[in-house]
Amino acid sequence: MGDTTDIRKGAVIRHNNDLYVVSDCQFVNPGKGSAFTKTKMKSIATGKGMEITYKSGETVDVVQVQRQNMQYLYKNGDFYSFMNQTTYETADVNKDTLGDDVKYLKEGLDVIAMLHENSVVAIELPKKVQYTVTQAPPAVKGDSAGGNVTKEAIMENGLKVNVPIFIKEGEDIVVNTETGEYGGRVTEK
């Protein structure tokens, strides 16, 4: 058992005798009234999603999960293959289990997998991931007149990110996986 402070992305919670993985959570402290935590969860058994709001300090049945370092290998249909970096065993994880995190995956990316009863129920991405820009429209003279101007660029894995207009194809950049925003250039390879 735990309380609302134990709720975070990737946590497994028992609710109505079913196990759910938290896919998103947000702590809200309104000006009036008591604080609460809004969660988006997905059932491990059925894959159905639901939203639950917990009052601050409320008791929550948080199930312990095993955290394991794994490396993303490749996509095969709706499944994504990860390799345990200690035992070299592979695990195939359904796209629905991974949710929006799939857009940040690229071959060789190290992640932390959350395992419940030897099944991957969620992954934790690094906060910042380095990508190579494969498509970026060229900057046009006069584009910078508005100040903070961006353009859409496509990364090596198909991820689309708004980047400053000076970013060119072939450059390496850092992307924040929590916000999906440009995080800067990579100065050394």
Secondary structure, 3 states (H helix, E strand, C coil): CEEHHHCCCCCEEEECCEEEEEEEEEEECCCCCCCEEEEEEEECCCCCEEEEEEECCCEEEEECCEEEEEEEEEEECCEEEEEECCCCCEEEEEHHHHHHHHHHCCCCCEEEEEEECCEEEEEECCCEEEEEEEECCCCCCCHHHHCCCEEEEEECCCCEEEEECCCCCCCEEEEECCCCCEEEECCCC
